[in-house]
Amino acid sequence: MAKYADEEMWLHRYISAIQVGNEGSKKIALKNGMHLEKTIEMDGKMVEIYVKLNSFEEDETEAL
């Protein structure tokens, strides 16, 4: 799916909203190269926002 998003949709970043305590989803996000950006309250529940930049965004960041 990430390859499709990179090549066809030109998404700038991927976001996962994971409820605090959901270690399985957190492990998958980290395995996919995501990092914790912040923790917020969403619909009365604490949620961690994990983010991964699109591969072309990462290339631009490295060049700086």
Wavefront OBJ file of the C-alpha trace (Angstrom):
o trace
v 0.000 0.000 0.000
v 2.852 2.441 0.780
v 4.295 1.904 -2.698
v 0.917 2.740 -4.278
v 0.609 5.855 -2.112
v 4.154 6.922 -3.039
v 3.849 6.346 -6.770
v 0.189 7.015 -7.538
v -1.280 9.261 -4.862
v 1.762 11.408 -3.978
v 0.862 11.490 -0.298
v 3.271 13.593 1.740
v 2.995 11.509 4.872
v 1.219 8.565 6.402
v -0.559 8.855 9.751
v -1.743 6.190 12.187
v -3.907 7.077 15.167
v -3.371 4.358 17.772
v -5.163 4.199 21.093
v -2.736 4.382 24.032
v -2.042 0.859 25.270
v -2.539 -0.876 21.917
v 0.950 -2.361 21.833
v 0.277 -4.586 18.798
v -0.619 -1.653 16.543
v 2.249 0.406 17.957
v 4.687 -2.405 17.108
v 3.401 -2.533 13.513
v 3.680 1.248 13.125
v 7.271 1.209 14.365
v 8.126 -1.762 12.144
v 6.822 0.245 9.166
v 9.211 3.096 9.941
v 6.736 5.376 11.685
v 7.599 7.514 14.700
v 5.491 8.949 17.502
v 4.663 12.572 16.731
v 2.290 13.413 19.575
v -0.419 12.151 21.903
v -3.890 13.691 21.691
v -7.402 13.138 22.980
v -9.801 11.866 20.325
v -13.439 11.070 21.128
v -12.610 10.979 24.834
v -9.705 8.527 24.414
v -5.973 9.150 24.463
v -4.484 8.422 21.042
v -0.884 8.371 19.857
v -0.271 9.820 16.407
v 2.446 7.968 14.488
v 3.822 9.502 11.291
v 6.020 8.441 8.394
v 7.118 10.822 5.667
v 6.680 9.740 2.073
v 9.938 8.423 0.604
v 10.363 11.481 -1.639
v 9.916 13.754 1.414
v 12.616 11.825 3.281
v 15.009 12.301 0.348
v 14.443 16.069 0.409
v 15.001 16.199 4.200
v 18.301 14.334 3.891
v 19.516 16.760 1.224
v 19.141 19.724 3.604
l 1 2 3 4 5 6 7 8 9 10 11 12 13 14 15 16 17 18 19 20 21 22 23 24 25 26 27 28 29 30 31 32 33 34 35 36 37 38 39 40 41 42 43 44 45 46 47 48 49 50 51 52 53 54 55 56 57 58 59 60 61 62 63 64
